[in-house]
Amino acid sequence: MGRKSGKRRVRVHRGKRFRVWIGLGSNLGDRKTNIERAVSMLRESIFEIRCSSLLENPAIDREGNLDPQSPAYLNAVLFGETDLSPDDLFRFTREIERKLGRRIEEKSQYLPRTIDIDLLWMEDDDGVMRIDSEELVLPHPKIGERTFVKEPMREIGFDLTRLPPEEKKGDNPLLREKNDRGAALPSSL
């Protein structure tokens, strides 16, 4: 009695479901297995999951340039539904990153990582969730710049015309050129 259970506390919105698109990436270790493990862990709180194919992409640096010193990423986008609030879903994804070996100090840096999980877009029956806090920005501010996000989103049914005007800017041409040469990889996520 009086002891904490150690379980995470989350706000569940009973009867309210959110639709969410989540970006996944890995460029360390067994990249495909890292993404598969993340998807498996996400299934604890995300339902009716659909995943895009895996796409291999070059690492980029802080300025958006190709980083030949870092290993290439495998990326995918997941779509599903959740009862978790946006803030709780964000914390849940950070906990998964930690469990899969991502160090906290990597958070704001462009360093290689075992797993990177980004909330890209979240909506309910009232429309898109717009959040701009210190921890979380929704919709993700760089969707429009990243072919490795937009193409997988489109593959699993996201209508890119729904992006806000500021997000419809052109892709980084370096990434577009590299992605055009790359290939989607078979996925059984």
MDAnalysis code that builds the backbone (N, CA, C; Angstrom):
import MDAnalysis as mda
import numpy as np

u = mda.Universe.empty(567, n_residues=189, atom_resindex=np.repeat(np.arange(189), 3), trajectory=True)
u.add_TopologyAttr("name", ["N", "CA", "C"] * 189)
u.add_TopologyAttr("resid", np.arange(1, 190))
u.add_TopologyAttr("resname", ["MET", "GLY", "ARG", "LYS", "SER", "GLY", "LYS", "ARG", "ARG", "VAL", "ARG", "VAL", "HIS", "ARG", "GLY", "LYS", "ARG", "PHE", "ARG", "VAL", "TRP", "ILE", "GLY", "LEU", "GLY", "SER", "ASN", "LEU", "GLY", "ASP", "ARG", "LYS", "THR", "ASN", "ILE", "GLU", "ARG", "ALA", "VAL", "SER", "MET", "LEU", "ARG", "GLU", "SER", "ILE", "PHE", "GLU", "ILE", "ARG", "CYS", "SER", "SER", "LEU", "LEU", "GLU", "ASN", "PRO", "ALA", "ILE", "ASP", "ARG", "GLU", "GLY", "ASN", "LEU", "ASP", "PRO", "GLN", "SER", "PRO", "ALA", "TYR", "LEU", "ASN", "ALA", "VAL", "LEU", "PHE", "GLY", "GLU", "THR", "ASP", "LEU", "SER", "PRO", "ASP", "ASP", "LEU", "PHE", "ARG", "PHE", "THR", "ARG", "GLU", "ILE", "GLU", "ARG", "LYS", "LEU", "GLY", "ARG", "ARG", "ILE", "GLU", "GLU", "LYS", "SER", "GLN", "TYR", "LEU", "PRO", "ARG", "THR", "ILE", "ASP", "ILE", "ASP", "LEU", "LEU", "TRP", "MET", "GLU", "ASP", "ASP", "ASP", "GLY", "VAL", "MET", "ARG", "ILE", "ASP", "SER", "GLU", "GLU", "LEU", "VAL", "LEU", "PRO", "HIS", "PRO", "LYS", "ILE", "GLY", "GLU", "ARG", "THR", "PHE", "VAL", "LYS", "GLU", "PRO", "MET", "ARG", "GLU", "ILE", "GLY", "PHE", "ASP", "LEU", "THR", "ARG", "LEU", "PRO", "PRO", "GLU", "GLU", "LYS", "LYS", "GLY", "ASP", "ASN", "PRO", "LEU", "LEU", "ARG", "GLU", "LYS", "ASN", "ASP", "ARG", "GLY", "ALA", "ALA", "LEU", "PRO", "SER", "SER", "LEU"])
u.atoms.positions = np.array([
    [0.838, -1.170, 0.000],
    [0.000, 0.000, 0.000],
    [0.885, 1.237, 0.000],
    [0.497, 2.247, -0.788],
    [1.282, 3.461, -0.854],
    [2.413, 3.414, -1.862],
    [2.692, 2.246, -2.447],
    [3.762, 2.145, -3.441],
    [3.207, 2.447, -4.820],
    [4.036, 3.064, -5.626],
    [3.633, 3.337, -7.005],
    [3.822, 2.070, -7.817],
    [2.925, 1.855, -8.756],
    [2.954, 0.618, -9.541],
    [4.051, 0.610, -10.589],
    [4.573, 1.765, -10.952],
    [5.586, 1.814, -11.992],
    [4.994, 1.892, -13.392],
    [3.695, 1.754, -13.501],
    [3.052, 1.863, -14.812],
    [2.901, 3.331, -15.173],
    [2.957, 3.589, -16.484],
    [2.807, 4.971, -16.918],
    [1.349, 5.396, -16.802],
    [1.150, 6.646, -16.483],
    [-0.206, 7.186, -16.399],
    [-0.520, 7.887, -17.708],
    [-1.652, 7.540, -18.274],
    [-2.059, 8.164, -19.526],
    [-3.523, 8.562, -19.437],
    [-3.849, 9.573, -20.214],
    [-5.245, 9.975, -20.319],
    [-5.854, 9.229, -21.487],
    [-6.850, 8.434, -21.200],
    [-7.562, 7.737, -22.256],
    [-8.864, 8.482, -22.464],
    [-9.130, 8.832, -23.703],
    [-10.360, 9.538, -24.050],
    [-11.396, 8.488, -24.420],
    [-12.130, 8.020, -23.416],
    [-13.111, 6.966, -23.637],
    [-14.119, 7.399, -24.697],
    [-14.299, 6.535, -25.667],
    [-15.263, 6.806, -26.721],
    [-14.743, 7.752, -27.794],
    [-13.571, 8.344, -27.578],
    [-13.009, 9.259, -28.568],
    [-11.750, 8.635, -29.129],
    [-11.719, 8.516, -30.431],
    [-10.548, 7.965, -31.099],
    [-9.903, 9.043, -31.943],
    [-8.605, 9.008, -31.951],
    [-7.815, 9.897, -32.792],
    [-7.193, 9.065, -33.906],
    [-7.141, 9.618, -35.099],
    [-6.415, 9.002, -36.209],
    [-5.038, 9.646, -36.239],
    [-4.018, 8.803, -36.391],
    [-2.650, 9.311, -36.276],
    [-1.760, 8.701, -37.355],
    [-0.868, 9.539, -37.876],
    [0.174, 9.114, -38.807],
    [1.500, 9.324, -38.091],
    [2.313, 8.282, -38.037],
    [3.562, 8.301, -37.285],
    [4.714, 7.920, -38.212],
    [5.775, 8.724, -38.197],
    [6.977, 8.418, -38.963],
    [7.934, 7.580, -38.136],
    [8.549, 6.593, -38.775],
    [9.514, 5.712, -38.124],
    [10.792, 5.706, -38.945],
    [11.921, 5.777, -38.274],
    [13.196, 5.721, -38.979],
    [14.262, 5.079, -38.111],
    [15.232, 4.452, -38.771],
    [16.350, 3.828, -38.066],
    [17.559, 3.822, -38.989],
    [18.732, 4.165, -38.425],
    [19.958, 4.036, -39.225],
    [21.112, 3.414, -38.436],
    [20.794, 2.717, -37.359],
    [21.810, 1.983, -36.597],
    [21.345, 0.556, -36.360],
    [22.279, -0.361, -36.375],
    [21.955, -1.752, -36.085],
    [21.122, -2.373, -37.197],
    [20.293, -3.326, -36.826],
    [19.393, -3.974, -37.776],
    [18.181, -3.062, -37.947],
    [18.252, -2.199, -38.923],
    [17.263, -1.134, -39.091],
    [15.842, -1.679, -39.247],
    [15.674, -2.702, -40.054],
    [14.332, -3.258, -40.270],
    [13.775, -3.837, -38.967],
    [14.607, -4.569, -38.242],
    [14.166, -5.136, -36.967],
    [13.826, -4.030, -35.974],
    [14.603, -2.961, -35.940],
    [14.298, -1.838, -35.042],
    [12.912, -1.272, -35.334],
    [12.597, -1.095, -36.612],
    [11.285, -0.558, -36.983],
    [10.189, -1.563, -36.658],
    [10.417, -2.834, -36.938],
    [9.430, -3.868, -36.612],
    [9.151, -3.906, -35.114],
    [10.199, -3.796, -34.305],
    [10.015, -3.802, -32.843],
    [9.224, -2.580, -32.396],
    [9.508, -1.421, -32.987],
    [8.761, -0.207, -32.637],
    [7.283, -0.370, -32.986],
    [6.991, -0.903, -34.171],
    [5.594, -1.115, -34.573],
    [4.911, -2.066, -33.599],
    [5.594, -3.130, -33.229],
    [5.033, -4.087, -32.278],
    [4.699, -3.409, -30.947],
    [5.581, -2.552, -30.467],
    [5.344, -1.852, -29.201],
    [4.234, -0.809, -29.348],
    [4.142, -0.162, -30.500],
    [3.087, 0.825, -30.731],
    [1.706, 0.175, -30.710],
    [1.634, -1.106, -31.072],
    [0.343, -1.810, -31.098],
    [-0.317, -1.863, -29.718],
    [0.443, -1.618, -28.667],
    [-0.129, -1.587, -27.315],
    [-1.196, -0.500, -27.197],
    [-1.018, 0.614, -27.905],
    [-1.943, 1.741, -27.778],
    [-2.466, 2.274, -29.107],
    [-2.058, 1.669, -30.215],
    [-2.543, 2.099, -31.523],
    [-3.191, 0.897, -32.197],
    [-4.374, 1.133, -32.738],
    [-5.187, 0.046, -33.271],
    [-5.378, 0.213, -34.775],
    [-5.744, -0.877, -35.421],
    [-6.031, -0.872, -36.862],
    [-4.877, -0.269, -37.647],
    [-3.708, -0.766, -37.357],
    [-2.477, -0.218, -37.940],
    [-2.322, -0.634, -39.404],
    [-1.922, 0.351, -40.206],
    [-1.473, 0.115, -41.584],
    [-0.089, 0.728, -41.699],
    [0.813, 0.018, -42.345],
    [2.181, 0.519, -42.510],
    [2.528, 0.640, -43.985],
    [3.312, 1.653, -44.275],
    [3.838, 1.826, -45.628],
    [4.960, 0.823, -45.866],
    [5.423, 0.808, -47.100],
    [6.651, 0.077, -47.410],
    [7.817, 0.781, -46.733],
    [8.911, 0.067, -46.596],
    [10.139, 0.679, -46.099],
    [10.817, 1.416, -47.246],
    [11.408, 2.545, -46.936],
    [12.105, 3.350, -47.927],
    [13.484, 3.666, -47.377],
    [14.519, 3.430, -48.158],
    [15.874, 3.743, -47.708],
    [16.243, 5.141, -48.180],
    [16.777, 5.928, -47.260],
    [17.097, 7.326, -47.530],
    [18.428, 7.702, -46.912],
    [19.094, 8.681, -47.499],
    [20.353, 9.149, -46.916],
    [20.084, 9.911, -45.621],
    [21.060, 9.904, -44.744],
    [20.989, 10.756, -43.555],
    [21.175, 12.205, -44.006],
    [20.567, 13.124, -43.267],
    [20.737, 14.546, -43.565],
    [21.290, 15.244, -42.332],
    [21.950, 16.360, -42.570],
    [22.503, 17.116, -41.451],
    [21.538, 18.230, -41.049],
    [21.942, 19.003, -40.066],
    [21.120, 20.072, -39.505],
    [20.655, 21.076, -40.565],
    [21.460, 21.286, -41.605],
    [21.120, 22.251, -42.652],
    [20.288, 21.623, -43.772],
    [19.994, 20.338, -43.667],
    [19.202, 19.674, -44.694],
    [20.016, 19.126, -45.845],
    [21.335, 19.063, -45.685],
    [22.210, 18.518, -46.719],
    [22.459, 17.037, -46.466],
    [22.792, 16.313, -47.527],
    [23.133, 14.901, -47.364],
    [24.347, 14.765, -46.461],
    [24.314, 13.763, -45.582],
    [25.409, 13.528, -44.648],
    [26.059, 12.184, -44.972],
    [27.098, 12.185, -45.813],
    [27.715, 10.918, -46.223],
    [28.445, 10.203, -45.088],
    [28.673, 10.882, -43.963],
    [29.366, 10.261, -42.828],
    [28.440, 9.376, -41.989],
    [27.122, 9.557, -42.126],
    [26.161, 8.792, -41.326],
    [25.521, 7.695, -42.163],
    [25.187, 6.571, -41.526],
    [24.533, 5.483, -42.257],
    [23.163, 5.914, -42.792],
    [22.740, 5.286, -43.882],
    [21.429, 5.568, -44.474],
    [20.314, 5.109, -43.532],
    [19.182, 5.764, -43.638],
    [17.993, 5.429, -42.851],
    [17.080, 4.491, -43.610],
    [16.382, 3.658, -42.864],
    [15.160, 3.031, -43.350],
    [14.036, 3.826, -42.719],
    [13.037, 4.171, -43.518],
    [11.899, 4.940, -43.026],
    [10.599, 4.269, -43.429],
    [9.573, 4.500, -42.632],
    [8.218, 4.042, -42.932],
    [7.257, 4.984, -42.230],
    [6.007, 4.937, -42.637],
    [4.953, 5.679, -41.948],
    [3.872, 4.686, -41.562],
    [3.370, 4.861, -40.362],
    [2.325, 4.015, -39.802],
    [1.069, 4.863, -39.653],
    [-0.079, 4.292, -39.950],
    [-1.365, 4.932, -39.687],
    [-2.134, 4.043, -38.731],
    [-2.844, 4.646, -37.798],
    [-3.682, 3.879, -36.893],
    [-4.598, 4.786, -36.103],
    [-5.302, 4.193, -35.168],
    [-6.205, 4.927, -34.292],
    [-5.784, 4.680, -32.856],
    [-6.026, 5.688, -32.016],
    [-5.637, 5.585, -30.608],
    [-6.631, 6.313, -29.725],
    [-6.708, 5.881, -28.474],
    [-7.499, 6.563, -27.454],
    [-6.642, 7.534, -26.653],
    [-5.332, 7.531, -26.873],
    [-4.431, 8.395, -26.107],
    [-4.519, 9.834, -26.591],
    [-4.394, 10.757, -25.655],
    [-4.316, 12.174, -26.013],
    [-3.017, 12.405, -26.782],
    [-2.914, 13.499, -27.538],
    [-1.661, 13.773, -28.251],
    [-0.442, 13.798, -27.330],
    [-0.540, 14.460, -26.182],
    [0.602, 14.527, -25.264],
    [0.984, 13.149, -24.737],
    [-0.016, 12.337, -24.397],
    [0.282, 10.998, -23.892],
    [0.847, 10.099, -24.984],
    [0.364, 10.253, -26.203],
    [0.920, 9.477, -27.304],
    [2.367, 9.881, -27.545],
    [2.659, 11.164, -27.459],
    [4.040, 11.638, -27.603],
    [4.939, 10.995, -26.542],
    [4.497, 11.015, -25.277],
    [5.294, 10.407, -24.200],
    [5.454, 8.896, -24.416],
    [4.400, 8.255, -24.887],
    [4.447, 6.819, -25.172],
    [5.500, 6.522, -26.242],
    [5.549, 7.326, -27.297],
    [6.548, 7.093, -28.352],
    [7.959, 7.348, -27.840],
    [8.141, 8.328, -26.967],
    [9.474, 8.593, -26.401],
    [9.937, 7.432, -25.535],
    [9.003, 6.824, -24.820],
    [9.349, 5.665, -23.993],
    [9.777, 4.485, -24.878],
    [9.100, 4.293, -25.991],
    [9.494, 3.230, -26.928],
    [10.890, 3.508, -27.462],
    [11.164, 4.751, -27.848],
    [12.507, 5.099, -28.321],
    [13.557, 4.751, -27.271],
    [13.278, 5.102, -26.026],
    [14.223, 4.816, -24.943],
    [14.440, 3.311, -24.796],
    [13.359, 2.541, -24.817],
    [13.468, 1.083, -24.676],
    [14.250, 0.453, -25.820],
    [14.207, 1.078, -26.983],
    [14.920, 0.539, -28.144],
    [16.317, 1.125, -28.295],
    [16.783, 1.837, -27.266],
    [18.179, 2.244, -27.228],
    [18.501, 3.658, -27.652],
    [17.491, 4.482, -27.897],
    [17.797, 5.866, -28.253],
    [18.129, 6.640, -26.986],
    [19.253, 7.354, -27.026],
    [19.669, 8.150, -25.874],
    [18.969, 9.503, -25.906],
    [18.609, 9.995, -24.729],
    [17.892, 11.265, -24.607],
    [18.670, 12.412, -25.235],
    [19.981, 12.442, -25.066],
    [20.759, 13.570, -25.582],
    [20.750, 13.638, -27.104],
    [20.302, 12.570, -27.756],
    [20.192, 12.585, -29.213],
    [18.961, 13.355, -29.684],
    [18.049, 13.642, -28.784],
    [16.734, 14.150, -29.160],
    [16.772, 15.272, -30.175],
    [17.543, 16.299, -29.941],
    [17.480, 17.448, -30.833],
    [18.659, 17.503, -31.794],
    [19.399, 16.434, -31.892],
    [20.579, 16.432, -32.753],
    [20.374, 15.506, -33.939],
    [21.086, 15.770, -34.977],
    [21.036, 14.943, -36.179],
    [22.126, 13.883, -36.085],
    [21.925, 12.933, -35.210],
    [22.890, 11.860, -35.000],
    [22.264, 10.529, -35.397],
    [23.084, 9.539, -35.729],
    [22.539, 8.208, -35.998],
    [21.756, 7.704, -34.781],
    [20.726, 6.908, -35.039],
    [19.902, 6.403, -33.938],
    [19.284, 5.062, -34.288],
    [19.039, 4.284, -33.243],
    [18.408, 2.983, -33.441],
    [16.969, 3.148, -33.905],
    [16.289, 4.154, -33.374],
    [14.895, 4.390, -33.764],
    [14.570, 5.869, -33.584],
    [13.771, 6.366, -34.490],
    [13.246, 7.729, -34.419],
    [11.756, 7.613, -34.690],
    [10.936, 8.090, -33.773],
    [9.479, 8.021, -33.915],
    [8.941, 9.439, -33.837],
    [8.281, 9.873, -34.907],
    [7.731, 11.230, -34.964],
    [6.230, 11.186, -35.191],
    [5.485, 11.920, -34.356],
    [4.068, 12.126, -34.633],
    [3.991, 13.127, -35.777],
    [3.369, 12.728, -36.876],
    [3.316, 13.568, -38.067],
    [2.008, 14.340, -38.180],
    [0.901, 13.659, -37.925],
    [-0.424, 14.237, -38.146],
    [-1.391, 13.499, -37.241],
    [-2.294, 14.239, -36.618],
    [-3.270, 13.621, -35.727],
    [-4.578, 14.363, -35.915],
    [-5.683, 13.609, -35.961],
    [-6.986, 14.233, -36.162],
    [-8.054, 13.432, -35.447],
    [-9.175, 14.096, -35.226],
    [-10.351, 13.418, -34.713],
    [-11.511, 13.805, -35.623],
    [-12.733, 13.513, -35.215],
    [-13.880, 13.819, -36.068],
    [-14.080, 15.315, -36.264],
    [-13.481, 16.134, -35.406],
    [-13.588, 17.591, -35.536],
    [-12.523, 18.173, -36.451],
    [-11.565, 17.377, -36.862],
    [-10.532, 17.863, -37.777],
    [-9.127, 17.631, -37.256],
    [-8.184, 18.274, -37.918],
    [-6.765, 18.099, -37.607],
    [-6.434, 18.721, -36.249],
    [-5.569, 18.049, -35.494],
    [-5.096, 18.573, -34.212],
    [-3.971, 19.562, -34.500],
    [-4.074, 20.744, -33.951],
    [-3.033, 21.758, -34.113],
    [-2.454, 22.043, -32.734],
    [-1.203, 21.650, -32.565],
    [-0.522, 21.798, -31.277],
    [0.827, 22.434, -31.541],
    [1.182, 23.403, -30.716],
    [2.494, 24.042, -30.819],
    [3.002, 24.268, -29.403],
    [3.604, 23.221, -28.841],
    [4.146, 23.307, -27.487],
    [5.650, 23.098, -27.553],
    [6.291, 23.205, -26.411],
    [7.736, 23.005, -26.361],
    [8.124, 21.586, -26.775],
    [7.297, 20.606, -26.424],
    [7.600, 19.202, -26.720],
    [7.035, 18.711, -28.047],
    [5.887, 19.231, -28.455],
    [5.153, 18.634, -29.568],
    [4.578, 19.701, -30.482],
    [4.800, 19.517, -31.782],
    [4.188, 20.381, -32.793],
    [3.448, 19.473, -33.769],
    [2.156, 19.721, -33.914],
    [1.315, 18.990, -34.864],
    [0.509, 19.979, -35.684],
    [0.379, 19.748, -36.983],
    [1.084, 18.767, -37.781],
    [2.594, 18.990, -37.720],
    [3.344, 17.918, -37.970],
    [4.805, 18.012, -37.934],
    [5.246, 19.074, -38.929],
    [6.094, 20.003, -38.508],
    [6.434, 21.145, -39.361],
    [7.266, 20.825, -40.599],
    [7.797, 19.611, -40.716],
    [8.669, 19.324, -41.862],
    [8.105, 18.272, -42.817],
    [6.813, 17.976, -42.713],
    [6.224, 16.990, -43.626],
    [6.490, 17.384, -45.076],
    [6.273, 18.648, -45.399],
    [6.387, 19.111, -46.779],
    [7.787, 19.063, -47.346],
    [8.797, 18.981, -46.491],
    [10.187, 18.975, -46.943],
    [10.736, 17.572, -47.147],
    [10.014, 16.573, -46.717],
    [10.594, 15.236, -46.631],
    [9.857, 14.228, -47.501],
    [10.460, 13.924, -48.632],
    [9.893, 12.914, -49.519],
    [9.750, 11.588, -48.780],
    [10.704, 11.280, -47.903],
    [10.662, 10.005, -47.182],
    [9.541, 9.955, -46.157],
    [8.835, 11.073, -45.953],
    [7.627, 11.099, -45.134],
    [6.397, 11.175, -46.039],
    [6.423, 12.089, -47.000],
    [5.244, 12.303, -47.847],
    [4.883, 11.079, -48.684],
    [5.865, 10.445, -49.297],
    [5.555, 9.297, -50.159],
    [4.951, 8.137, -49.368],
    [5.518, 7.757, -48.218],
    [4.866, 6.699, -47.433],
    [3.475, 7.104, -46.925],
    [3.291, 8.388, -46.568],
    [1.957, 8.830, -46.146],
    [0.964, 8.647, -47.287],
    [1.366, 9.059, -48.475],
    [0.493, 8.920, -49.651],
    [0.195, 7.437, -49.909],
    [1.212, 6.590, -49.762],
    [1.040, 5.154, -50.018],
    [-0.051, 4.540, -49.153],
    [-0.168, 4.993, -47.908],
    [-1.173, 4.404, -47.008],
    [-2.450, 5.231, -46.948],
    [-2.631, 6.116, -47.943],
    [-3.928, 6.756, -48.098],
    [-4.071, 8.183, -47.633],
    [-2.990, 8.835, -47.234],
    [-3.099, 10.233, -46.800],
    [-3.175, 11.129, -48.027],
    [-4.141, 12.033, -48.051],
    [-4.312, 12.989, -49.142],
    [-3.430, 14.202, -48.861],
    [-2.333, 14.322, -49.602],
    [-1.361, 15.392, -49.351],
    [-1.919, 16.783, -49.620],
    [-3.045, 16.894, -50.314],
    [-3.642, 18.223, -50.506],
    [-4.184, 18.765, -49.190],
    [-4.281, 17.925, -48.169],
    [-4.742, 18.359, -46.846],
    [-3.667, 19.105, -46.065],
    [-2.419, 19.050, -46.529],
    [-1.349, 19.760, -45.825],
    [-1.626, 21.252, -45.839],
    [-1.302, 21.946, -44.746],
    [-1.451, 23.404, -44.730],
    [-0.580, 24.024, -45.822],
    [-0.952, 25.202, -46.337],
    [-0.188, 25.831, -47.429],
    [1.307, 25.938, -47.143],
    [1.675, 26.252, -45.915],
    [3.100, 26.396, -45.596],
    [3.844, 25.067, -45.681],
    [3.113, 23.951, -45.650],
    [3.741, 22.633, -45.744],
    [3.783, 22.102, -47.171],
    [3.201, 22.820, -48.114],
    [3.175, 22.345, -49.498],
    [4.374, 22.830, -50.286],
    [5.324, 23.435, -49.588],
    [6.529, 23.891, -50.284],
    [7.266, 22.697, -50.871],
    [8.159, 22.970, -51.795],
    [8.855, 21.890, -52.496],
    [9.748, 21.079, -51.586],
    [10.019, 19.876, -52.030],
    [10.955, 19.008, -51.319],
    [12.354, 19.584, -51.393],
    [13.184, 19.167, -50.466],
    [14.608, 19.438, -50.570],
    [15.080, 18.710, -51.831],
    [15.597, 19.429, -52.851],
    [15.957, 18.765, -54.106],
    [17.014, 17.676, -53.937],
    [17.903, 17.827, -52.970],
    [18.904, 16.780, -52.745],
    [18.242, 15.482, -52.308],
    [17.263, 15.598, -51.415],
    [16.581, 14.394, -50.947],
    [15.711, 13.808, -52.045],
    [15.034, 14.666, -52.810],
    [14.181, 14.177, -53.890],
    [15.026, 13.410, -54.906],
    [16.163, 13.981, -55.271],
    [17.045, 13.328, -56.241],
    [17.502, 11.970, -55.707],
    [17.940, 11.924, -54.462],
    [18.420, 10.673, -53.869],
    [17.275, 9.667, -53.766],
    [16.089, 10.130, -53.331],
    [14.964, 9.215, -53.200],
    [14.532, 8.665, -54.549],
    [14.642, 9.469, -55.610],
    [14.275, 8.986, -56.930],
    [15.197, 7.849, -57.358],
    [16.447, 7.870, -56.903],
    [17.384, 6.796, -57.236],
    [17.210, 5.602, -56.295],
    [16.664, 5.844, -55.126],
    [16.485, 4.773, -54.159],
    [15.282, 3.917, -54.516],
    [15.016, 2.952, -53.687],
    [13.895, 2.059, -53.977],
    [13.152, 1.745, -52.693],
    [11.847, 1.579, -52.839],
    [11.057, 1.090, -51.720],
    [11.430, -0.370, -51.513],
    [11.492, -0.770, -50.286],
    [11.862, -2.147, -49.966],
    [10.614, -2.920, -49.559],
    [10.538, -4.209, -49.868],
    [9.375, -4.989, -49.450],
    [9.205, -4.901, -47.934],
    [7.968, -4.796, -47.502],
    [7.713, -4.629, -46.082],
    [6.603, -5.556, -45.631],
    [6.799, -6.145, -44.482],
    [5.746, -6.963, -43.884],
    [5.454, -6.456, -42.482],
    [5.563, -5.149, -42.301],
    [5.360, -4.576, -40.969],
    [3.936, -4.733, -40.515],
])
